[in-house]
Amino acid sequence: MIWVKFQTRNDAFVTLDVSGHADFREEGQDIVCAAVSLSSVGLLNAIDEMEPDSCELIKEDNHIHVQVLQDSEKLQTILTAFYHVYKTLEYRFRMYVRVRKTEVKS
């Protein structure tokens, strides 16, 4: 299972973690892992290009972490768009991708 976990504070995205394996097919044939990986790398590239230094970006084997450091409307737009990308993947591949969004206290 791939877990995509967003945290918000006052309805603004503050963290994102993507981890796990879909196990949809064997390695090299897993379209679900490929879709999530491509989306995740695209998200990191978009943040790095459009809002540099706004987030701590970590990419490790089977784990992506985004921590908002300097919030902006543009950054929230990027994160909202990718929230919907991940939700679309969850809708299509419900048995392999789970997206959660939780509100954290200030």
Summary of the structure (lengths in Angstrom):
residues: 106
radius of gyration: 13.5
end to end distance: 30.0
largest distance: 42.4
contacts: 303
relative contact order: 0.27
helix: 38%
strand: 34%
